[in-house]
Amino acid sequence: MKQYKKLFSPLNKEVKYYYLLDEWFLNSNYKDVLDYIISVGCYYRFNYIPLKEFGLPIPKEEI
């Protein structure tokens, strides 16, 4: 993440990194993985891509 931020900073662009995870990671055994993702400044979602958060149009059937 640090490298991406360094690369894009001269372009004045914000960098966000998302992990798209399966429900497998909802198991409490993987809490440390989720905590790590957050600790390095990244985000995670389960089973869907957050189109609105990326500034992309949302198809009407998903609204």
Backbone as JSON Lines, residues from 0, in Angstrom:
{"i":0,"aa":"M","n":[0.83,-1.18,0.0],"ca":[0.0,0.0,0.0],"c":[0.88,1.26,0.0]}
{"i":1,"aa":"K","n":[1.94,1.22,0.79],"ca":[2.83,2.38,0.85],"c":[3.42,2.69,-0.52]}
{"i":2,"aa":"Q","n":[3.78,1.65,-1.26],"ca":[4.37,1.87,-2.58],"c":[3.35,2.47,-3.55]}
{"i":3,"aa":"Y","n":[2.11,2.0,-3.49],"ca":[1.07,2.57,-4.36],"c":[0.85,4.04,-4.04]}
{"i":4,"aa":"K","n":[0.8,4.36,-2.75],"ca":[0.62,5.76,-2.35],"c":[1.78,6.62,-2.84]}
{"i":5,"aa":"K","n":[2.99,6.08,-2.73],"ca":[4.17,6.81,-3.19],"c":[4.11,7.04,-4.7]}
{"i":6,"aa":"L","n":[3.7,6.02,-5.46],"ca":[3.63,6.13,-6.91],"c":[2.58,7.14,-7.37]}
{"i":7,"aa":"F","n":[1.45,7.19,-6.68],"ca":[0.35,8.03,-7.13],"c":[0.33,9.42,-6.51]}
{"i":8,"aa":"S","n":[1.15,9.67,-5.49],"ca":[1.14,10.98,-4.85],"c":[1.5,12.12,-5.8]}
{"i":9,"aa":"P","n":[2.47,11.96,-6.71],"ca":[2.75,13.06,-7.65],"c":[1.56,13.37,-8.57]}
{"i":10,"aa":"L","n":[0.68,12.42,-8.73],"ca":[-0.5,12.61,-9.58],"c":[-1.67,13.2,-8.81]}
{"i":11,"aa":"N","n":[-1.46,13.4,-7.49],"ca":[-2.5,13.92,-6.62],"c":[-3.74,13.02,-6.63]}
{"i":12,"aa":"K","n":[-3.51,11.71,-6.57],"ca":[-4.59,10.72,-6.58],"c":[-4.59,9.95,-5.27]}
{"i":13,"aa":"E","n":[-5.78,9.71,-4.75],"ca":[-5.93,8.92,-3.53],"c":[-5.9,7.44,-3.9]}
{"i":14,"aa":"V","n":[-5.26,6.65,-3.06],"ca":[-5.16,5.22,-3.3],"c":[-5.9,4.49,-2.2]}
{"i":15,"aa":"K","n":[-6.79,3.59,-2.61],"ca":[-7.47,2.69,-1.67],"c":[-7.31,1.28,-2.21]}
{"i":16,"aa":"Y","n":[-6.99,0.36,-1.33],"ca":[-6.8,-1.03,-1.73],"c":[-7.84,-1.88,-1.01]}
{"i":17,"aa":"Y","n":[-8.63,-2.61,-1.78],"ca":[-9.68,-3.46,-1.22],"c":[-9.35,-4.93,-1.46]}
{"i":18,"aa":"Y","n":[-9.62,-5.73,-0.46],"ca":[-9.56,-7.18,-0.61],"c":[-10.99,-7.67,-0.75]}
{"i":19,"aa":"L","n":[-11.27,-8.45,-1.74],"ca":[-12.57,-9.07,-1.92],"c":[-12.46,-10.49,-1.38]}
{"i":20,"aa":"L","n":[-13.12,-10.73,-0.25],"ca":[-12.97,-11.99,0.47],"c":[-14.23,-12.83,0.42]}
{"i":21,"aa":"D","n":[-14.04,-14.11,0.54],"ca":[-15.13,-15.06,0.65],"c":[-15.59,-15.12,2.11]}
{"i":22,"aa":"E","n":[-16.76,-15.68,2.34],"ca":[-17.29,-15.82,3.7],"c":[-16.38,-16.66,4.6]}
{"i":23,"aa":"W","n":[-15.48,-17.4,4.0],"ca":[-14.51,-18.21,4.75],"c":[-13.81,-17.35,5.82]}
{"i":24,"aa":"F","n":[-13.53,-16.1,5.49],"ca":[-12.8,-15.21,6.39],"c":[-13.68,-14.63,7.5]}
{"i":25,"aa":"L","n":[-14.97,-14.95,7.5],"ca":[-15.84,-14.54,8.6],"c":[-15.59,-15.4,9.84]}
{"i":26,"aa":"N","n":[-14.95,-16.54,9.65],"ca":[-14.61,-17.43,10.76],"c":[-13.68,-16.68,11.72]}
{"i":27,"aa":"S","n":[-13.96,-16.78,13.01],"ca":[-13.17,-16.05,14.01],"c":[-11.69,-16.43,13.99]}
{"i":28,"aa":"N","n":[-11.36,-17.58,13.44],"ca":[-9.95,-17.97,13.33],"c":[-9.15,-17.02,12.44]}
{"i":29,"aa":"Y","n":[-9.83,-16.27,11.58],"ca":[-9.15,-15.38,10.64],"c":[-9.25,-13.91,11.03]}
{"i":30,"aa":"K","n":[-9.66,-13.63,12.26],"ca":[-9.75,-12.25,12.72],"c":[-8.41,-11.53,12.59]}
{"i":31,"aa":"D","n":[-7.31,-12.25,12.84],"ca":[-5.99,-11.64,12.73],"c":[-5.7,-11.19,11.29]}
{"i":32,"aa":"V","n":[-6.22,-11.9,10.31],"ca":[-6.04,-11.51,8.91],"c":[-6.78,-10.21,8.64]}
{"i":33,"aa":"L","n":[-8.02,-10.12,9.12],"ca":[-8.81,-8.91,8.92],"c":[-8.17,-7.73,9.65]}
{"i":34,"aa":"D","n":[-7.69,-7.97,10.85],"ca":[-7.01,-6.91,11.61],"c":[-5.76,-6.43,10.88]}
{"i":35,"aa":"Y","n":[-5.03,-7.36,10.28],"ca":[-3.83,-6.99,9.53],"c":[-4.19,-6.12,8.33]}
{"i":36,"aa":"I","n":[-5.2,-6.51,7.6],"ca":[-5.62,-5.73,6.42],"c":[-5.9,-4.29,6.82]}
{"i":37,"aa":"I","n":[-6.61,-4.1,7.92],"ca":[-6.91,-2.76,8.4],"c":[-5.64,-2.05,8.86]}
{"i":38,"aa":"S","n":[-4.76,-2.77,9.54],"ca":[-3.54,-2.16,10.1],"c":[-2.61,-1.59,9.03]}
{"i":39,"aa":"V","n":[-2.66,-2.15,7.82],"ca":[-1.81,-1.64,6.74],"c":[-2.54,-0.62,5.86]}
{"i":40,"aa":"G","n":[-3.71,-0.17,6.33],"ca":[-4.43,0.89,5.63],"c":[-5.28,0.43,4.47]}
{"i":41,"aa":"C","n":[-5.63,-0.84,4.46],"ca":[-6.46,-1.38,3.38],"c":[-7.88,-1.64,3.88]}
{"i":42,"aa":"Y","n":[-8.73,-2.04,2.98],"ca":[-10.13,-2.33,3.28],"c":[-10.46,-3.73,2.81]}
{"i":43,"aa":"Y","n":[-11.56,-4.27,3.31],"ca":[-12.01,-5.56,2.81],"c":[-13.53,-5.58,2.74]}
{"i":44,"aa":"R","n":[-14.03,-6.4,1.84],"ca":[-15.45,-6.62,1.67],"c":[-15.66,-8.1,1.43]}
{"i":45,"aa":"F","n":[-16.86,-8.56,1.73],"ca":[-17.19,-9.97,1.53],"c":[-18.18,-10.12,0.38]}
{"i":46,"aa":"N","n":[-17.81,-10.91,-0.6],"ca":[-18.71,-11.39,-1.66],"c":[-19.3,-10.33,-2.58]}
{"i":47,"aa":"Y","n":[-18.88,-9.1,-2.5],"ca":[-19.4,-8.11,-3.44],"c":[-18.36,-7.01,-3.64]}
{"i":48,"aa":"I","n":[-18.47,-6.33,-4.74],"ca":[-17.59,-5.2,-5.03],"c":[-18.39,-3.93,-4.77]}
{"i":49,"aa":"P","n":[-17.91,-3.05,-3.91],"ca":[-18.66,-1.84,-3.54],"c":[-18.59,-0.76,-4.64]}
{"i":50,"aa":"L","n":[-19.41,-0.92,-5.66],"ca":[-19.36,-0.02,-6.81],"c":[-19.5,1.45,-6.41]}
{"i":51,"aa":"K","n":[-20.4,1.74,-5.49],"ca":[-20.63,3.13,-5.08],"c":[-19.37,3.73,-4.46]}
{"i":52,"aa":"E","n":[-18.65,2.95,-3.66],"ca":[-17.43,3.44,-3.03],"c":[-16.34,3.74,-4.05]}
{"i":53,"aa":"F","n":[-16.4,3.1,-5.21],"ca":[-15.42,3.35,-6.27],"c":[-15.89,4.47,-7.2]}
{"i":54,"aa":"G","n":[-17.05,5.04,-6.93],"ca":[-17.58,6.08,-7.78],"c":[-18.13,5.57,-9.09]}
{"i":55,"aa":"L","n":[-18.47,4.29,-9.12],"ca":[-19.01,3.67,-10.34],"c":[-20.53,3.63,-10.27]}
{"i":56,"aa":"P","n":[-21.2,3.65,-11.42],"ca":[-22.66,3.6,-11.41],"c":[-23.16,2.26,-10.89]}
{"i":57,"aa":"I","n":[-24.27,2.31,-10.19],"ca":[-24.88,1.1,-9.64],"c":[-26.03,0.69,-10.55]}
{"i":58,"aa":"P","n":[-26.01,-0.54,-11.06],"ca":[-27.13,-1.01,-11.9],"c":[-28.44,-0.94,-11.11]}
{"i":59,"aa":"K","n":[-29.53,-0.62,-11.79],"ca":[-30.81,-0.43,-11.12],"c":[-31.25,-1.65,-10.32]}
{"i":60,"aa":"E","n":[-30.95,-2.86,-10.78],"ca":[-31.38,-4.05,-10.06],"c":[-30.63,-4.23,-8.74]}
{"i":61,"aa":"E","n":[-29.52,-3.5,-8.52],"ca":[-28.78,-3.59,-7.27],"c":[-29.18,-2.51,-6.28]}
{"i":62,"aa":"I","n":[-29.97,-1.54,-6.69],"ca":[-30.36,-0.43,-5.81],"c":[-31.4,-0.89,-4.81]}
